[in-house]
């Protein structure tokens, strides 16, 4: 359960990408997560169908949920770039929602299976504390710290070679300087603005490299977990009894 929430909290990386690279405003950034709702609906339907009429082992459901996270991280890893679009993120977010709810329902059922009723409250408290408190806080701290450190690392690495002896850097600096002079700024102010534009470019490139690094590791780990969970014998195949309306009151 904590691994599921750890993967789910990675949306903080997606928010950084949208606001810093794609220059999307906060309203559109949070509107994107509306696409989680169809994913939740699909995950709920899959779990209902699985536990009502399933013919396969429980581990296949877990492997499928982990595969959704692997697909989510893979699409982001290979898809994010300065030229990508806001609309290209709809499907990855939808897949993440389906995988998240599928795994939450599956592991919740697994945790309470054949559990003594007197331990149900304690178990529920433990699940909620781990899923809704500890895991998101730990994941957000990890992602924030890792993103900052990797961004500073790549910023230092890129700035070593980003000088006026580099033709691409010199051309970008000259274009920014000419643009500032054309807007009526003095030479000193125009040079400062051109230098600031170069620094902004370095910041974006270092952030993009840091995101690629983290998403690459998350993709590899989630794919490995999907393969491993396919062979873990969690327990026997479960079929949840479905009570028709009125029968549960008899």
C-alpha positions as CSV (number, residue, x, y, z in Angstrom):
1,X,0.0,0.0,0.0
2,X,2.8,2.4,0.8
3,X,4.5,1.6,-2.5
4,X,1.2,2.4,-4.3
5,X,1.0,5.8,-2.6
6,X,4.7,6.4,-3.2
7,X,4.1,6.0,-6.9
8,X,0.9,8.1,-6.8
9,X,2.6,11.0,-5.1
10,X,4.9,11.3,-8.2
11,X,2.3,13.8,-9.6
12,X,4.3,16.5,-7.8
13,X,6.9,15.8,-10.6
14,X,4.3,16.2,-13.2
15,X,3.2,19.5,-11.7
16,X,6.8,20.8,-11.8
17,X,7.0,19.8,-15.4
18,X,3.8,21.6,-16.4
19,X,4.5,24.8,-14.6
20,X,8.2,25.2,-15.4
21,X,8.6,23.5,-18.8
22,X,5.2,23.8,-20.5
23,X,4.4,27.1,-18.7
24,X,0.9,25.9,-17.9
25,X,-1.0,28.0,-15.3
26,X,-2.1,26.6,-12.0
27,X,-5.8,26.3,-13.1
28,X,-4.9,24.0,-16.1
29,X,-2.4,22.1,-14.0
30,X,-5.1,21.0,-11.5
31,X,-7.7,20.6,-14.2
32,X,-5.5,17.9,-15.7
33,X,-6.1,15.7,-12.7
34,X,-9.8,15.5,-13.5
35,X,-8.7,12.8,-15.9
36,X,-8.0,10.6,-12.8
37,X,-11.8,10.2,-12.4
38,X,-12.3,8.0,-15.5
39,X,-9.3,6.0,-14.4
40,X,-10.8,5.5,-11.0
41,X,-14.1,4.4,-12.6
42,X,-12.2,1.9,-14.8
43,X,-10.2,0.6,-11.8
44,X,-13.4,0.2,-9.7
45,X,-15.2,-1.7,-12.6
46,X,-12.2,-4.0,-13.1
47,X,-12.1,-4.8,-9.3
48,X,-15.8,-5.4,-9.2
49,X,-15.6,-7.7,-12.2
50,X,-12.5,-9.5,-11.0
51,X,-13.7,-10.3,-7.5
52,X,-17.2,-11.2,-8.7
53,X,-16.4,-13.4,-11.7
54,X,-12.7,-13.9,-11.6
55,X,-11.0,-17.0,-13.0
56,X,-7.4,-16.0,-12.4
57,X,-5.1,-15.7,-9.5
58,X,-4.9,-12.6,-7.3
59,X,-1.3,-11.9,-8.4
60,X,-2.4,-11.2,-12.0
61,X,-4.5,-8.3,-10.7
62,X,-1.6,-6.9,-8.7
63,X,0.7,-7.3,-11.7
64,X,-1.8,-5.5,-13.9
65,X,-2.1,-2.6,-11.4
66,X,1.7,-2.3,-11.3
67,X,1.9,-2.4,-15.1
68,X,-0.4,0.6,-15.2
69,X,2.1,2.5,-13.1
70,X,4.9,1.3,-15.3
71,X,3.0,2.5,-18.4
72,X,2.4,5.8,-16.7
73,X,6.1,6.4,-15.9
74,X,7.2,5.1,-19.3
75,X,4.9,7.4,-21.2
76,X,6.2,10.4,-19.1
77,X,9.8,9.3,-19.5
78,X,9.7,9.0,-23.2
79,X,7.1,11.8,-23.8
80,X,8.2,14.8,-21.7
81,X,10.1,17.5,-23.7
82,X,10.0,21.2,-24.1
83,X,8.0,20.7,-27.3
84,X,5.4,18.3,-25.9
85,X,1.8,19.5,-25.3
86,X,-0.5,19.7,-22.4
87,X,-3.0,17.3,-24.1
88,X,-0.4,14.5,-24.3
89,X,-0.6,14.1,-20.5
90,X,-4.3,13.1,-20.5
91,X,-3.8,9.4,-21.2
92,X,-0.9,8.9,-18.7
93,X,-3.0,10.5,-15.9
94,X,-5.9,8.3,-16.8
95,X,-3.8,5.1,-16.7
96,X,-2.3,6.2,-13.3
97,X,-5.8,6.6,-11.9
98,X,-6.9,3.1,-13.1
99,X,-3.7,1.5,-11.6
100,X,-3.9,3.4,-8.3
101,X,-7.5,2.5,-7.5
102,X,-7.1,-1.1,-8.6
103,X,-4.2,-1.7,-6.3
104,X,-5.8,0.2,-3.4
105,X,-8.9,-2.0,-3.6
106,X,-6.9,-5.2,-4.1
107,X,-4.5,-4.6,-1.2
108,X,-7.4,-3.5,1.1
109,X,-9.2,-6.7,0.4
110,X,-6.0,-8.7,0.8
111,X,-5.4,-7.1,4.2
112,X,-8.8,-7.8,5.7
113,X,-9.2,-11.3,4.3
114,X,-10.0,-13.8,7.1
115,X,-9.2,-11.1,9.6
116,X,-10.6,-11.4,13.1
117,X,-13.3,-8.8,13.4
118,X,-11.9,-7.5,16.7
119,X,-8.8,-6.4,14.9
120,X,-10.6,-4.7,12.1
121,X,-10.5,-1.2,13.6
122,X,-6.8,-1.5,14.4
123,X,-6.1,-2.7,10.9
124,X,-8.1,0.1,9.4
125,X,-6.2,2.7,11.4
126,X,-2.9,1.2,10.3
127,X,-3.9,1.2,6.6
128,X,-5.2,4.8,6.7
129,X,-2.2,6.0,8.6
130,X,0.2,4.4,6.2
131,X,-1.7,5.2,3.0
132,X,-3.0,8.7,3.7
133,X,-0.3,10.1,6.1
134,X,3.1,8.5,6.2
135,X,3.4,7.4,2.5
136,X,2.4,10.7,0.9
137,X,4.6,12.8,3.3
138,X,7.6,10.5,2.8
139,X,7.1,10.4,-1.0
140,X,6.7,14.2,-1.3
141,X,9.9,14.8,0.8
142,X,11.8,12.3,-1.3
143,X,10.7,13.7,-4.7
144,X,11.3,17.3,-3.6
145,X,14.8,16.6,-2.3
146,X,15.8,14.3,-5.2
147,X,14.5,16.8,-7.8
148,X,16.3,19.7,-6.2
149,X,19.6,17.8,-5.9
150,X,19.5,16.5,-9.4
151,X,18.6,19.8,-10.8
152,X,21.5,21.5,-9.1
153,X,23.8,18.7,-10.3
154,X,22.8,19.1,-13.9
155,X,22.8,22.9,-13.7
156,X,26.5,22.8,-12.7
157,X,27.2,20.3,-15.4
158,X,25.5,22.2,-18.1
159,X,26.9,25.6,-17.1
160,X,30.5,24.4,-17.4
161,X,30.1,24.2,-21.2
162,X,27.5,26.9,-21.7
163,X,29.9,29.8,-22.6
164,X,30.2,32.2,-25.5
165,X,32.8,29.9,-27.1
166,X,29.9,27.6,-27.7
167,X,28.3,28.6,-31.0
168,X,24.7,27.7,-29.9
169,X,25.1,29.6,-26.6
170,X,26.7,32.6,-28.4
171,X,23.9,32.7,-31.0
172,X,21.2,32.5,-28.3
173,X,22.9,35.2,-26.3
174,X,23.3,37.5,-29.4
175,X,19.6,37.0,-30.3
176,X,18.4,37.8,-26.7
177,X,20.8,40.9,-26.6
178,X,19.5,42.2,-30.0
179,X,15.9,41.7,-28.9
180,X,16.5,43.6,-25.7
181,X,18.3,46.5,-27.5
182,X,15.4,46.6,-30.0
183,X,13.0,47.1,-27.2
184,X,14.8,50.2,-26.1
185,X,16.9,48.9,-23.2
186,X,20.5,50.2,-22.7
187,X,23.4,48.0,-23.5
188,X,24.2,47.1,-19.8
189,X,20.5,46.3,-19.1
190,X,20.2,44.4,-22.4
191,X,23.3,42.3,-21.5
192,X,21.8,41.5,-18.1
193,X,18.5,40.5,-19.6
194,X,20.3,38.3,-22.2
195,X,22.3,36.6,-19.4
196,X,19.1,36.1,-17.4
197,X,17.5,34.4,-20.4
198,X,20.4,32.1,-20.8
199,X,20.2,31.2,-17.1
200,X,16.5,30.5,-17.5
201,X,17.2,28.1,-20.3
202,X,19.8,26.3,-18.2
203,X,17.2,26.0,-15.4
204,X,14.7,24.5,-17.7
205,X,17.2,22.1,-19.2
206,X,18.5,21.0,-15.8
207,X,14.9,20.5,-14.5
208,X,14.0,18.4,-17.6
209,X,17.1,16.2,-17.1
210,X,16.3,15.7,-13.4
211,X,12.8,14.7,-14.2
212,X,14.0,12.3,-16.9
213,X,16.4,10.8,-14.3
214,X,13.8,10.2,-11.6
215,X,11.1,9.0,-14.0
216,X,13.5,6.6,-15.6
217,X,14.2,5.0,-12.2
218,X,10.5,4.9,-11.3
219,X,9.7,3.3,-14.7
220,X,12.4,0.6,-14.1
221,X,11.3,-0.1,-10.5
222,X,7.6,-0.3,-11.3
223,X,8.2,-2.5,-14.3
224,X,10.3,-4.8,-12.1
225,X,7.6,-4.9,-9.4
226,X,5.0,-5.7,-12.1
227,X,7.1,-8.7,-13.3
228,X,7.9,-9.9,-9.7
229,X,4.3,-9.6,-8.5
230,X,3.2,-11.8,-11.3
231,X,5.0,-14.7,-9.6
232,X,4.2,-14.0,-6.0
233,X,1.7,-16.5,-4.6
234,X,-0.4,-14.0,-2.5
235,X,-3.2,-16.5,-1.7
236,X,-5.8,-18.5,-3.3
237,X,-8.2,-17.1,-5.9
238,X,-11.0,-15.1,-4.1
239,X,-14.5,-14.7,-5.2
240,X,-16.4,-12.0,-3.3
241,X,-20.1,-12.9,-2.6
242,X,-22.4,-10.4,-4.2
243,X,-25.7,-9.9,-2.3
244,X,-28.7,-8.7,-4.3
245,X,-30.7,-5.7,-3.1
246,X,-32.8,-6.8,-0.1
247,X,-30.9,-10.0,0.5
248,X,-28.3,-8.3,2.7
249,X,-31.1,-7.3,5.1
250,X,-32.4,-10.8,5.6
